[in-house]
């Protein structure tokens, strides 16, 4: 068999052999340790910032700094678990002016891509869904792998969400005179069980 033809045949066989493996490649899976993880939000009301937290959320995380093409984030937040330390404010958040949890009890973020920013920092782009509205958002985060002696990895980051893009703030709350449109969201996730 001529050398060129033989080389072409070998290349074809190699492509066929590697193709399924490449398609099936998946980054390492991580499980959140809820007791050591937090998801918080920081609105500005009347010029001052206050902090809230989501008591219940779940995440499906596949992340490998060496394989960002197959890395992904899926976060599902129980909006009924929004707490700010003020009972009246917490009740208002569940109502029709804000999350309207009787119709839309969950919020979700699904990544569509992750890129490196250098120095152990990354940016995920994806779709955030609130009140049945989908918008593109960017989430920046740092990934700290587990120590050689063991323990949890950490994913720590933040994003800025424009609440009015999702209809969070109806009636008088559409105005930004008292409540800013931009809401900072922060997270610190303890991750275990990469495989």
Secondary structure, 3 states (H helix, E strand, C coil): CCHHHHHHHHHHHHHHHHHHHHHHCCCCEEEECHHHCEEEEECEECCEECCEEECCEEEEEECCCCCHHHCEEEEEEEHHHEECCCHHHHHHHHCCCCCCCCCCCEEEEEEEEEEEEECCEEEEEEEEEECCEEEEEEEEEEEECCECCECCEEEEEEEEEEHHHHCCCCHHHHCCCCECCEEEEEEEEEEECCC
